[in-house]
Amino acid sequence: MSLTRFLRKHMNDPSQLSLLLDVCPSDDVNASPTASTTSATQLETASPQSVPLASEPKIEHPHHLSEAHRAVTPKVGTRRIMLDQTALDYQLHRSKRHTIGFAVSEEGLRVTAPRWVPVSEIELAIIEKQNWIFNKMNEQRERSVRRLQPPMRWQDGATIPYLGTSITIKLDESVQAGVRFDEAAFVLYISLPASASEQQLKDRVLGWLQGEAKKLFAERLVIYAEKLQVRFQSFALSSAATQWGSCTAEGRIRLNWRLMHFALPNIDYVIAHELAHLREMNHGPEFWATVQSVFPEFAAVRKALRNHEPEKLPIF
């Protein structure tokens, strides 16, 4: 069964897919235009948030610590604020900046504020931003847990993400072509002996993935080029660590082969994004309107890629 038939079997309509993801209200898709001859889709990560200084009347944060909270004192150099029944510790740093900034890392919450802003206003800003803070802290905890998980072992029975699902790798020396993909069972058969090294298996799987990427990307580029009424000169696979794709003013497109780990909508978004640069070589409002004209659900997929964690992908 071909890759196209596999997609048709497991997706509703490979030429126009609908996404059922929540759009992040804070995603700014109306960034100001920037002059460029090359545009790239970045592997984005969440950046520290800033909020304007509070102008509301000062409020006092609650001081009714329970006995459990009293027993656990903040670390030296940190402050504590009570949000409902939750004790939130944070590090406060003063600077010359004009806004209150928040950053969440493995060390916890760091708040940076102007020297002249009283602590009461800083904590008012924390209260206003508490939903964002707790969401980021949960994401950081989940990320830390994933880092503690053992690395993938390349062996018979291992699984890898492929087009939004998981496929199992099986060693089978009887495979004639070297690699055979059973799309019904989601099994990738590799013609290697049980004594093969992990590197040999990785290389064989990598070669197969990149071959599938070339075929699929070529098909999707044609579909979206026709939708956008643009022509690209060439495309090549990329192994970039910080970009999903790029496009030059001459129409040369590069797409990261690791997109094959994701569901088809993610791949289509990056392809539509890069082709849209052949009409608007910037990230201004007209560019995003162009993307939306052929991929209405782009904001949801864009958010999913921004929230993607590299630890979720196998290491080659």
Secondary structure as UniProt FT lines:
FT   HELIX           3..10
FT   TURN            14..15
FT   TURN            25..26
FT   STRAND          38..42
FT   STRAND          49..51
FT   HELIX           67..71
FT   TURN            76..77
FT   STRAND          79..83
FT   TURN            84..85
FT   STRAND          86..95
FT   STRAND          100..105
FT   TURN            106..107
FT   STRAND          108..114
FT   TURN            115..116
FT   HELIX           119..128
FT   HELIX           130..148
FT   TURN            156..157
FT   STRAND          159..162
FT   TURN            163..164
FT   STRAND          165..171
FT   TURN            173..174
FT   STRAND          179..182
FT   TURN            183..186
FT   STRAND          187..190
FT   TURN            194..195
FT   HELIX           198..228
FT   STRAND          234..238
FT   STRAND          243..248
FT   TURN            249..250
FT   STRAND          252..256
FT   HELIX           257..261
FT   HELIX           264..276
FT   TURN            277..279
FT   HELIX           285..294
FT   TURN            296..297
FT   HELIX           298..306
FT   HELIX           310..312
//
